[in-house]
Amino acid sequence: MTAGPAHIIVFANEKGGTGKSTTAVHVAVALASMGRKVGLIDLDRRQKTSARYLENRADTAKRKGIDLPTARYVVLREDSAEALEEALNEIQGDLDFLIIDTPGRDDPLARTMAARAHTLVTPMNDSFVDFDLIGQVDPENFKVKRLSFYSELIFEARKARAKVDGVSIDWVVLRNRVQHQEARNKKRVGDALNELSRRVGFRVVPGLSERVIFRELFPSGLTMLDKAHLPDLAISHVAARQELREMLAGFALPTVNEAMEQSAA
């Protein structure tokens, strides 16, 4: 199974509610805004959140007669390896980036694509409930006791990938939906993440804060980058846009940071 020369970014977390689809769509639009050719496959054919977001975006562009940079997208026709192959064949071509949005549950197709990723992004809320997906901590001192099954799975997938084709999967754990209070808990989670990252080899990148604006934009398919079409340029919106830029820079995708530096100059 191949997906062409595109750099594959897989958003994967076996828990829901981490802002995975919202983040995936914003990354897709950000890359398209830079002139990159972007494709997206939504593996969650029940919810289809990322596909619906891009569908809403296309409808808004058509209704208002405006140009909105976007990504080509495909939804699986069924949950099978054959359907995944079909989706890859349908969307691949001259893409620069292929984004895979996976379901918030244990899913064999998500595991397949995680093993094929160049960049694997695991968004998590800033809590030990979500941290438990990748590691377990001592209840007294909050030190990491052991790896979780998911961390072991990704660790083995990275080793296998390196042996097969020499590619090192860049695993990014994204601290998404960070609240602006409970500083002690935030520090404890951060310390545990840093400790586990040294054991497993993932990178920790700040993600997007919990903001109402992200939920409000879904029906229109707009993103924080579409500032010319947003009704209100509040300070919180400017901060959200800056968070998105910093998150994208943290991913260290090929040629992207250079383009961001040029656009900011």
N, C-alpha and C positions, 0 to 999 in steps of 0.2 A: 504494500500500500504506500503510495507517495502523495505528497501534496505540493509538488513542484519546488521551485527555488525560494518560495516565500519564507520569511522568518515567522515561525509559528509561536504565537503567544496563547497559552492555555490558562484560563481562569478556572481554578478548581478548588472546591472545598466541599466536604461531605456534609456540612451543616448549612442550613438555609439562613437567610436574614443577615448576611454579611455585606450586602451591597455589591455583590459580585456582578450582576448583570448591568447595574447602573455604571459601575466602574468600567466594565468591558466596552459598553457603548461610548462612554466619554473618551476612552483611549482610541477607539476606532475613529471617532469623529475628529479627534485631535490629530491623528496621523493623516487622515484624509485632508484636513485643513492645511497640512504641510505639502500637499501635492502628492502624497503617497497613494498607491493603489492598494486598497484594503478590502479584504473579504472577511465575512463572519459566518460561522456555522453555529447555530443554536442547537445544542444536543438535548435540551429540555423541551420536547415537543408537546408536553402537557401545558406548561406555563407559557413558554415562548416569550419570556419577558424581553430579552434583547431584540428578538425579531420583531415583536410588536412595537418596541420603541422606534426601531428604524422604519417600520411601516408607517407609524404616526408621523415620523419626520418627512417621509416622502409625500404623504398626504398634505402636510402643512406647506411644503415647498410648492406643490401643485396648486393648492387653494390660494396661496398668496402671490404666486408668480415670482418666487424668489429662488435664488441658487443657494442650496445648503449642502456643503461637502458631506459626503456620506460613504458608507461601505456597501458593497454587494452582500447579500445575506441569503442563507439557505437554512431551512428547518428540515430535520430528518422526517422521512415519511413513516418510518417505524424504528423501533429500538432493535437494530440488528447490525452486525458487522457489514452486511451487504449494503444496507442503507447508508452507513457511514462512508463506505467506499464510493457509493453513488453520489453523495453530497460532495465529497472531495473532488471527484471527477468533474462535477458540475461547476464548482466555483473556482477551481484552480486555473491558472493561466499565467498572466503576466503580473501577478500580485507581488507587492513588496512585503506585505504583512498579511498573515492569516490568523484571525482571532477565533478561538474556540471558547464558547460559553457553555459550562457544564451544569448539570442539575445539582441541587443542594442535597445530595444523598449518595450512597454508595452505588456507583454505576460502572459497569464494565467498559462501556465506550469512553467514559471520562478517563478511566485508567489507561486505556489504549492511547488516547491522545496526550495524556500527561507524559507518557513514556516517549512520545515523539516530539515533545515541545523543545524549542530552543530557549524560551523563557516561560517558566511555570510560575504563575501568580496565585498565591493562596491568601485571599482576603480573610481577615478575622476581626471581630469586634474586640474592643479592648477589655476583655474580661477573662477570668480563668475558666469560665464555661466554654468559651471558644478555644482557649489555649489547650484544653484537654484533648482536642483533636490531634495535636502534634506532640504533646508531652504532659506528663503528670508531675505535680509538685507536692512537696511535703506541706501538710496543713499548718505546721508550726512555724517554719522559717521560710516557706515558699521557694525553697531550692528545688531544682529539677531532680526528680527521683529516677525517672526512666522515660525512654521514648515511647510514643504511642504507636499503634499499629500503622497509622497513616504515615508517620515520619519514617518508619522502617520500610514501608512500601516504596516511598519516593527515594529513599536512600539506595535501595536495591535497584530501582529503575534507573537511577543515574549511573550506577556502576555498570549495569548491563549495557546501557546506551554508549558509554565511553568505550567499552570493549568492542561493540559491534561496528561503530562508525567513527569513533574518536571524538564525538561531540559531547561537550559537557553541558548538561542542562543547568541553566541559571535559575535557581529556585529563589523566588522572592516571597517573603511573608509580608503581607500588606496590613498595616495597622489602620483599619478602616473604621469609620463611624465613631471616632474617638470623641468622648464627651469632654466638656471643658471644666468638669469638676472632679471631685474624688481623686486628688493628686496622689495620695498615698497608694491607692489601688493601681493607678496608672503607672507609677514608678515600679511597683512590684511586678506587674505584668511585663513592663519593659526590661527589668533586670532578668526575669525568667527567659524572655525571648533572646536576649543577648547571650545568656548562658547556653541555651539550647542551640543557638546558631553556631556557636563555636564547636559544638559536638557534631552537628549534622551538616553544616556547611551552607545554610541558606543565608540570604541577605534580608535585613529588616528595613522596610521602606515606609515612611509615613504616607497614609492614604488620604481619603476624603472624610471630613468631619460629618457628623450627623446634622443635616440641614433640611428644613422643610422644602426648600426650593427644588431639591432633586426630585422629590415626589410630585411637586406641582408641575414640573416640566414634562413629565412622561406623556400626558395626553397630546401635547403638541409635537413631541419628539425633539424639542429644542434642547440644547446643552448650555453649560456655562460659557462656552466659547462663542456662542451666537449673540454677542453683546449688542449688535446692531438691531436685533429682533426681540430683545428682552424688554419687557415693559418697565422695569425698575432696576436701576443700577445702584442698589443699596451697597453700603460698605461690606455687608456680609457676602454679597455676590462677588465683589472684587476679591475678597479673601478666598472665596471658594475657587475662583478662577486661578488664583496664585497657587492654591493647594494642588490643583490639577497639574499645573506646569511643573511644580516641584516633584510630584509623584512620577510624572512621565520622565523627568530627568533622572530620577532614581532608578528607573527600569534599565537605563543605559542601553537602549536599543540601537542597532546599527544606524549610523548617519543622523539619528534624530537629534541628539544634543547639539551637534554642529548647526543644524537647521534652526533650532530654538535660539541659539546664540546670535545667529545672523538676523533673525526676525526681531530680536530684542535690541539689536544695535541701532 
